[in-house]
Amino acid sequence: MQQEIDLTAGGGHSIKVFRTYNSLNGAWVHNFSSRLDFASGSVVVIKGDSGASAYTEKSGVYTSVSDIGKLSYDGVNSQWIYNSVDRSTYFYSAIGKLIKVSNPDGGNVTLNYVVGSSSTRIQLSDEYGNIVELEEDSRHQLLSMKSKDFMVNYTYNSSGMLSRVAKSNGGVEMVRSYKYESPSSDKFLTGILNERGIVYASWEYDSLGRAVSSKHANESQKTEITYGTGYSTVINSLGRKSIYHYDVIGGIQKITSIEGEPTPNCPYSNSTYTYNDRGLVLTKTDAKGLITTYDYNDRGFEISRTEASGTTLARTTTTEWDPDRFLPIRVIEPNRVTVYSYDNQGRELTRQSTSR
């Protein structure tokens, strides 16, 4: 996954616009393209980073096997509310269009739409007077963006792939270019050239469209990947090899074990994992054979973690959570208890620790 930040407006309480590349369809979607899709008897939260989670309703409660976020419908205001694990809150209209985002720092961004024949204009505004205007196509890819004297224009090649992003600020234009030169598909991102025309990052793919290498300029952060049945082998920029074994749990591919070869600076790092039917980790066994066990509440939040379980070194940490928010209110460790309080925006007000 590759993300590119195009704009941050407004200082501390900012409107940030970024794009995420999805190799499945070659689209670069922006973070304000989140929406709801109503299909197959479920509500699908389509996120602004190309991810999606399906929620099913039972007795008025919406749950997901792949997401511990909270989705609810506010019948009084005819809107949907999605609480993300990063403590952002997304508000959608009754038909699933994103209308407001509340950030953990207290900033709120409101969205207003003007739908045209070939594109949609979106105005982003916050309570601090910042305004950003976006224009997107039918795939939710950006065509243009402006804020005060800052302007961004997006150019696409004949295959509909983003090829050029030109940012203009105070009469100075900076251009970033994108290449799609894989023999496997013209939708696979193979390179990014920075504003100086130098290769910033590059990727290679196999015939099945799986990434087999990734690197930045001067071979830094180079990663090579080979694939087998149920596993992949990764070699990092230091030459260290790790083998990841997978299994499909709850419809999602999960790592079940990792074999990490030793190097002069790093010992063996083998580990194995087990999961519940929601895909949450139940046990983790490290290279020394020590087991960490986990327990969760109905919302999928960790409420208990025991390290070195079953030994005299066992260490248990329990966590109590705010009933409506992704915020811990009490954490009990072997040697101390920490109690938290928050304001209405979820910002931490107090933290008090006492010894046990």
C-alpha positions as CSV (number, residue, x, y, z in Angstrom):
1,M,0.0,0.0,0.0
2,Q,1.4,3.4,-1.0
3,Q,0.1,6.6,0.5
4,E,0.8,10.2,-0.7
5,I,-0.1,13.3,1.2
6,D,-1.2,16.2,-1.1
7,L,-2.3,18.8,1.4
8,T,-2.4,19.8,5.0
9,A,-4.3,22.9,5.7
10,G,-4.9,24.8,9.0
11,G,-2.1,24.0,11.4
12,G,-3.0,22.1,14.5
13,H,-6.6,21.5,13.6
14,S,-5.9,20.7,10.0
15,I,-7.6,19.3,6.9
16,K,-5.3,16.6,5.6
17,V,-5.9,15.1,2.1
18,F,-4.0,12.0,1.1
19,R,-4.3,9.3,-1.6
20,T,-3.9,5.6,-1.3
21,Y,-3.0,3.3,-4.2
22,N,-4.9,0.0,-4.7
23,S,-3.1,-2.5,-6.9
24,L,-6.3,-4.5,-7.4
25,N,-7.9,-1.9,-9.6
26,G,-5.0,0.6,-10.0
27,A,-7.0,3.5,-8.5
28,W,-5.7,6.2,-6.2
29,V,-8.6,7.0,-3.8
30,H,-8.5,9.9,-1.4
31,N,-9.3,9.8,2.3
32,F,-12.6,11.7,2.0
33,S,-14.0,9.1,-0.5
34,S,-15.3,6.9,2.3
35,R,-18.9,5.9,1.9
36,L,-21.4,3.1,2.7
37,D,-22.7,0.5,0.3
38,F,-25.9,-1.4,1.0
39,A,-25.8,-4.8,-0.6
40,S,-26.3,-8.5,0.1
41,G,-28.2,-7.8,3.3
42,S,-25.2,-6.0,4.9
43,V,-23.8,-2.5,5.3
44,V,-20.3,-2.2,3.8
45,V,-18.0,0.6,5.2
46,I,-15.8,1.6,2.2
47,K,-12.9,3.4,3.7
48,G,-10.8,6.2,2.3
49,D,-7.7,3.9,2.2
50,S,-9.3,1.3,-0.1
51,G,-10.2,-1.0,2.7
52,A,-13.8,-2.2,3.3
53,S,-15.6,-3.9,6.1
54,A,-19.1,-5.6,6.0
55,Y,-21.5,-5.2,8.9
56,T,-24.5,-7.3,9.5
57,E,-27.5,-6.3,11.7
58,K,-29.0,-8.4,14.5
59,S,-31.5,-6.9,16.9
60,G,-30.5,-3.4,16.0
61,V,-26.8,-4.0,16.5
62,Y,-24.3,-4.0,13.6
63,T,-21.2,-6.3,13.9
64,S,-18.3,-7.2,11.6
65,V,-16.1,-10.2,11.6
66,S,-13.2,-8.2,10.1
67,D,-13.5,-4.8,11.9
68,I,-13.7,-3.8,15.5
69,G,-15.0,-0.4,14.6
70,K,-18.5,0.5,15.7
71,L,-21.3,1.2,13.1
72,S,-24.8,2.4,14.2
73,Y,-27.8,4.2,12.7
74,D,-29.1,7.4,14.2
75,G,-32.8,7.4,13.3
76,V,-33.4,10.8,14.9
77,N,-31.0,12.5,12.6
78,S,-31.3,10.0,9.7
79,Q,-27.6,9.3,9.6
80,W,-25.1,6.5,10.0
81,I,-22.2,6.8,12.4
82,Y,-19.0,4.8,12.2
83,N,-16.4,5.0,15.0
84,S,-13.0,4.0,13.8
85,V,-10.3,2.3,15.8
86,D,-8.1,5.4,15.4
87,R,-10.9,7.3,17.3
88,S,-12.1,9.2,14.3
89,T,-15.9,9.4,13.8
90,Y,-17.4,9.3,10.4
91,F,-21.0,10.5,9.7
92,Y,-22.9,9.4,6.6
93,S,-26.2,10.4,5.2
94,A,-29.1,7.9,5.1
95,I,-28.0,6.9,1.6
96,G,-24.4,6.4,2.7
97,K,-22.7,9.6,1.6
98,L,-19.9,10.9,3.9
99,I,-21.1,14.2,5.4
100,K,-18.7,14.8,8.3
101,V,-15.5,13.6,9.9
102,S,-14.6,14.2,13.6
103,N,-11.0,13.8,14.3
104,P,-9.5,12.7,17.7
105,D,-7.9,16.1,18.2
106,G,-11.4,17.7,18.2
107,G,-11.3,19.1,14.6
108,N,-14.5,18.5,12.5
109,V,-14.5,18.5,8.7
110,T,-17.9,18.9,7.0
111,L,-18.4,17.8,3.4
112,N,-20.8,19.4,0.8
113,Y,-21.3,18.0,-2.7
114,V,-22.1,19.3,-6.1
115,V,-22.6,16.4,-8.5
116,G,-21.9,17.1,-12.2
117,S,-22.3,15.0,-15.3
118,S,-18.7,13.7,-15.3
119,S,-17.3,14.7,-11.9
120,T,-18.2,15.6,-8.4
121,R,-17.1,18.7,-6.5
122,I,-16.6,18.3,-2.7
123,Q,-16.1,21.3,-0.4
124,L,-14.3,20.5,2.9
125,S,-14.6,23.0,5.7
126,D,-13.9,23.1,9.4
127,E,-14.8,25.3,12.3
128,Y,-11.5,27.2,12.0
129,G,-12.4,28.7,8.6
130,N,-10.3,26.3,6.5
131,I,-11.8,25.4,3.1
132,V,-10.5,22.9,0.6
133,E,-12.3,22.2,-2.7
134,L,-11.9,18.8,-4.3
135,E,-13.0,17.5,-7.7
136,E,-13.2,13.7,-8.2
137,D,-14.1,11.3,-11.0
138,S,-16.5,8.4,-10.9
139,R,-13.8,6.2,-9.4
140,H,-13.3,8.7,-6.5
141,Q,-9.9,9.7,-7.9
142,L,-8.9,13.3,-7.6
143,L,-9.0,15.6,-10.6
144,S,-8.1,18.8,-8.9
145,M,-7.8,20.4,-5.4
146,K,-7.4,24.0,-4.2
147,S,-7.1,25.9,-1.0
148,K,-6.4,29.6,-0.9
149,D,-3.4,30.0,-3.2
150,F,-2.5,26.3,-3.2
151,M,-3.6,24.3,-6.3
152,V,-3.1,20.6,-7.3
153,N,-3.9,19.2,-10.7
154,Y,-4.0,15.4,-11.5
155,T,-3.3,14.0,-14.9
156,Y,-4.2,10.4,-16.0
157,N,-2.7,8.4,-18.9
158,S,-4.6,6.7,-21.7
159,S,-5.3,3.7,-19.4
160,G,-6.9,5.9,-16.8
161,M,-3.9,5.6,-14.4
162,L,-2.6,8.6,-12.4
163,S,0.6,9.7,-14.2
164,R,1.3,13.2,-12.9
165,V,0.5,15.4,-9.9
166,A,1.3,19.1,-10.2
167,K,1.3,21.2,-7.1
168,S,1.3,25.0,-7.5
169,N,1.9,27.3,-4.5
170,G,2.7,31.0,-5.0
171,G,3.5,30.5,-8.6
172,V,6.0,27.7,-8.1
173,E,5.0,24.3,-9.6
174,M,6.3,21.0,-8.2
175,V,5.6,17.8,-10.2
176,R,5.5,14.2,-9.1
177,S,5.3,11.4,-11.7
178,Y,4.0,7.8,-11.5
179,K,5.0,4.9,-13.7
180,Y,3.1,1.7,-14.6
181,E,5.5,-0.4,-16.6
182,S,4.9,-3.9,-15.4
183,P,4.6,-6.6,-18.1
184,S,1.9,-8.2,-16.0
185,S,-0.6,-5.3,-16.0
186,D,-0.7,-1.6,-16.9
187,K,-2.5,-1.0,-13.5
188,F,0.6,-2.0,-11.4
189,L,2.5,1.0,-9.9
190,T,6.2,0.4,-10.8
191,G,7.8,3.7,-9.9
192,I,7.4,7.2,-8.4
193,L,9.6,10.1,-9.5
194,N,10.0,12.9,-7.0
195,E,9.8,16.6,-7.7
196,R,13.4,16.6,-8.9
197,G,12.8,13.8,-11.4
198,I,14.7,11.3,-9.4
199,V,13.2,7.8,-8.7
200,Y,11.8,7.9,-5.2
201,A,10.4,4.3,-5.1
202,S,10.0,1.4,-7.4
203,W,8.2,-2.0,-7.4
204,E,8.2,-5.2,-9.4
205,Y,5.5,-7.9,-9.7
206,D,5.2,-11.5,-10.7
207,S,2.8,-12.9,-13.3
208,L,0.0,-13.2,-10.7
209,G,0.3,-9.5,-9.8
210,R,2.0,-10.1,-6.4
211,A,4.7,-7.7,-5.4
212,V,8.2,-9.3,-5.5
213,S,10.4,-6.4,-4.8
214,S,10.2,-2.9,-3.3
215,K,12.9,-0.3,-2.9
216,H,13.6,3.4,-2.6
217,A,16.3,5.5,-4.1
218,N,19.9,4.2,-3.8
219,E,18.5,0.7,-3.0
220,S,17.5,1.8,0.5
221,Q,14.7,-0.1,2.3
222,K,14.9,-2.8,-0.3
223,T,12.6,-5.8,0.2
224,E,12.4,-9.0,-1.9
225,I,9.5,-11.5,-1.7
226,T,9.0,-15.0,-3.1
227,Y,5.8,-17.0,-2.8
228,G,5.0,-20.6,-2.0
229,T,1.8,-22.4,-1.2
230,G,0.6,-21.0,2.1
231,Y,3.8,-19.0,2.8
232,S,6.0,-16.2,1.5
233,T,9.7,-15.5,2.1
234,V,10.8,-11.9,2.7
235,I,14.4,-10.7,2.5
236,N,14.9,-7.2,3.9
237,S,17.5,-4.5,3.1
238,L,20.0,-6.1,5.6
239,G,19.7,-9.5,3.9
240,R,17.7,-11.0,6.7
241,K,15.3,-13.7,5.6
242,S,11.9,-14.3,7.2
243,I,9.3,-16.9,6.2
244,Y,5.6,-16.1,6.8
245,H,3.1,-18.9,6.9
246,Y,-0.6,-18.0,6.4
247,D,-4.1,-19.5,6.8
248,V,-7.5,-18.1,6.0
249,I,-9.5,-17.4,9.2
250,G,-12.9,-15.8,9.0
251,G,-12.3,-15.1,5.3
252,I,-9.1,-13.2,5.9
253,Q,-5.6,-14.3,5.4
254,K,-3.7,-14.4,8.8
255,I,-0.1,-15.1,9.7
256,T,0.1,-18.4,11.6
257,S,3.8,-18.5,12.1
258,I,7.0,-16.7,11.3
259,E,10.5,-18.2,10.8
260,G,13.2,-15.6,11.2
261,E,16.7,-16.6,10.4
262,P,19.4,-15.3,12.7
263,T,22.0,-12.6,11.7
264,P,25.1,-11.3,13.6
265,N,22.9,-8.6,15.1
266,C,19.6,-10.5,15.6
267,P,18.8,-13.9,17.0
268,Y,16.2,-16.3,15.8
269,S,12.8,-14.7,15.9
270,N,10.4,-17.6,15.3
271,S,6.9,-17.2,16.5
272,T,3.5,-18.9,16.0
273,Y,-0.1,-17.5,16.4
274,T,-3.6,-18.9,16.9
275,Y,-6.8,-16.9,16.4
276,N,-10.5,-16.9,17.3
277,D,-13.3,-17.0,14.7
278,R,-13.1,-13.2,14.4
279,G,-9.5,-13.3,13.5
280,L,-8.3,-11.9,16.8
281,V,-5.0,-13.4,18.2
282,L,-5.6,-15.9,21.0
283,T,-2.1,-17.0,21.6
284,K,1.4,-16.0,20.5
285,T,4.4,-18.3,21.1
286,D,7.8,-16.8,20.8
287,A,11.2,-18.3,19.8
288,K,11.8,-19.3,23.5
289,G,8.5,-21.2,23.7
290,L,6.9,-18.6,26.0
291,I,3.2,-18.2,25.3
292,T,1.2,-15.0,25.5
293,T,-2.6,-15.4,25.8
294,Y,-5.2,-12.8,24.9
295,D,-8.9,-12.3,25.8
296,Y,-11.4,-9.8,24.3
297,N,-14.8,-8.3,25.0
298,D,-17.7,-8.4,22.7
299,R,-16.5,-5.4,20.9
300,G,-13.2,-7.1,20.0
301,F,-11.1,-5.0,22.4
302,E,-8.3,-6.7,24.4
303,I,-9.3,-7.0,28.0
304,S,-6.6,-9.4,29.3
305,R,-3.1,-10.3,28.2
306,T,-0.9,-12.8,30.0
307,E,2.7,-13.0,29.0
308,A,4.7,-16.2,29.8
309,S,1.4,-17.9,30.5
310,G,1.6,-21.2,32.5
311,T,5.0,-20.3,34.0
312,T,6.2,-18.7,37.2
313,L,7.0,-15.6,35.1
314,A,3.4,-15.1,34.1
315,R,2.4,-11.4,33.9
316,T,-1.2,-10.4,33.4
317,T,-2.4,-7.0,32.2
318,T,-6.2,-6.3,32.2
319,T,-7.9,-3.3,30.5
320,E,-11.3,-1.7,31.1
321,W,-12.7,0.3,28.2
322,D,-15.1,3.2,27.8
323,P,-18.4,1.7,26.9
324,D,-18.9,3.8,23.8
325,R,-15.4,4.9,22.7
326,F,-12.1,3.3,21.8
327,L,-10.5,4.6,25.0
328,P,-9.0,2.6,28.0
329,I,-10.3,3.9,31.3
330,R,-8.4,1.5,33.7
331,V,-5.3,-0.6,33.1
332,I,-4.3,-3.1,35.8
333,E,-0.7,-4.3,35.6
334,P,1.1,-6.5,38.1
335,N,2.8,-3.6,39.8
336,R,0.4,-0.7,39.2
337,V,-3.0,0.5,38.3
338,T,-3.5,3.4,35.8
339,V,-6.9,5.3,35.6
340,Y,-7.7,7.6,32.7
341,S,-10.3,10.3,32.1
342,Y,-11.2,12.1,28.9
343,D,-13.2,15.1,27.6
344,N,-16.1,14.8,25.2
345,Q,-13.8,14.8,22.2
346,G,-11.8,11.8,23.6
347,R,-8.8,13.9,24.5
348,E,-7.0,12.7,27.6
349,L,-7.6,14.9,30.7
350,T,-6.0,13.0,33.5
351,R,-3.8,9.9,34.0
352,Q,-3.3,8.6,37.6
353,S,-1.1,5.7,38.4
354,T,-0.9,3.9,41.8
355,S,1.4,1.1,42.9
356,R,0.0,-2.3,43.8
